[in-house]
Amino acid sequence: MKNRPKIIIAAGIIIAVGALCFGSTIQHRLLVTLVMRQSAPNQEVAEAMLDSSSEPDRVLHRMWNSGKIPFRTFALEYLKSRANRNPNLIANLESTVIDAALDPDMSARELALGILAEQKHPRLAELAIAQFDDPDPLIRLMGIQNLKRNGIPFVPDVARLLNDSELQVASSAASTLRAWTGHDFGARMRMTVRDSNTDEIQPENKAALIASLESWKQWWQTNSDAFTEPVATKTRKEVSDKWLRVRDFSLEDLSGERVSLGDFRGKVVLINFWATWCTACLAEIPSLIALQDECPDQLVVLGVSLDGRPDEHGHAHGESDGHASESDGDHLEDEENHEHMTAGEEAKHREIRKKVARFVKSKGITYRVVLNPSGTIGARFNGHELPTNVIIDSNGYFRRRFIGNHSKKSLRAMIREAAGDKI
């Protein structure tokens, strides 16, 4: 069965050519079915399929409802790229874009808010303000940025972020208020840049920034009555009925033992996609170690090493992940099946394991680490832009996906959210 992906890709190309050349409805439906059976879409094939479709909105809706993160991301990227040339497409998928603006996936939120901003959508302001209560400071920053794009000053909502526990968020709020009110108390985003060695804001910048924020707070206390909020519906984040159940998977740890995601049901799981060559991943390791040590009974930190993946840029190639249909969500994937490895592949796998084991020991990593050299699980979670983190709650539902280094404080806040504040 090792040639199965090649057969599927070849069949896909034949069907794609037939569908695009002859425009057959049946051929087009076959192509859609074939594309949707993959763990991630082939971008060129998927774009050609949608561009030639008489009902691209229906296909995009199917992609969004597939429960597959790469397809959901692709659907939003396609919408964003085609919005100006096909405004009806956005109108037909308006509810999907609005849902995406509050999605557990940070990338989906960013794309959705960008679409709404480009369309000057009347709900952009309320959806941007809804980000202000998110435990992830990068999401709060995203909310400020998109509220500025709205073009209407919502001074009271932004003013409350002057008290944000993250100085970067508070500084962004101050900069926004400066643009809207003309007042200036010296706060600048550059003052929040962290030292590369200590990962801390320079003491003199921190002191100056705190003093500036105090001046802003005093100004707001004196002048708040002069500002009335424009009419905007406050959006409540009620998305529990739309959480996605995460399909199980099985990978080897550094001792050769197979570890399944389902083994950790009943605990919150933070999956950290990383690689030994990823410098950005290093900064997060101490926080992950500390969190696992602090919450051993309620939290599992699972490091998924992508060392050895076939494409150094992390591009998913749309190979089959072994699923017979979109509905078999409980199927267990045996991603690194040694029975189908050649002697050379087995030797390479052993070398990767040794390399990762040496790295884990040198960094004092105490949480569980598993190997995914094929990158199949990373592709499923769009985890090739490193570091990518995914948080799954104790019932197996997808609650967070975000890219980039986060502080221990923000990681803990998001974990607590997924745990219902029980951690």
Secondary structure, DSSP 8 states (H G I E B T S, - for coil): -TTHHHHHHHHHHHHHHHHHHH--HHHHHHHHHHHHTSSS--HHHHHHHHHT-S-HHHHHHHHHTT--HHHHHHHHHHHHHHTTT-HHHHHHTHHHHHHHTT-SBHHHHHHHHHHHHHTT-TTHHHHHHHGGG-S-HHHHHHHHHHHHHH-S--HHHHHGGGG-SSHHHHHHHHHHHHHHH----S--GGGG-B-TTT-SB-HHHHHHHHHHHHHHHHHHHHHGGG-------------GGG-EE---EEEEETTS-EEEGGGGTTSEEEEEEE-TT-HHHHTTHHHHHHHHHH-TTTEEEEEEE-TT-S-TT--------S-SSTT-TT--EE-S-GGG--HHHHHHHHHHHHHHHHHHHHHT--SEEEE-TT-HHHHHTTTTSSSEEEEE-TTSEEEEEEES---HHHHHHHHHHHTTS--
